[in-house]
Amino acid sequence: MLPVYRCRPMNNMIMVDIIVSPKSSRQGVRLDDSGRIKVYLNSPPVDGKANEECLKLLSKTLGVAKTMISIERGASGRKKTLKIFGISREELAERIGKADLKK
């Protein structure tokens, strides 16, 4: 399994960089060939709808509560930095990898 690109473990949380694709024809979370996390969303980037969908989708994919995930940087852009509590770097890669295999 590829290492997750730009994932920094800290105490009981991780900081991870993601790339979001709003208004996509598909919805899902996957690791690309270089280990970057890409999140495909149906919602448009208007009034925080895409950010809300992003947090909900990641919560479901990773098996953590939505309140355990927050956007630290990039709330208005495609490149975001997330803070995620209650999961390790290895668990993150494994759970995204499993979600990607289901497609």
Salt bridges, closest charged atoms under 4 A:
ASP17 OD2 - ARG6 NE 2.95
ASP17 OD1 - ARG8 NH2 3.51
ASP32 OD2 - LYS38 NZ 3.94
GLU52 OE2 - LYS66 NZ 2.32
GLU72 OE2 - LYS83 NZ 3.95
GLU91 OE2 - ARG95 NH2 3.82
GLU94 OE2 - LYS98 NZ 3.20
ASP100 OD1 - ARG30 NE 3.72
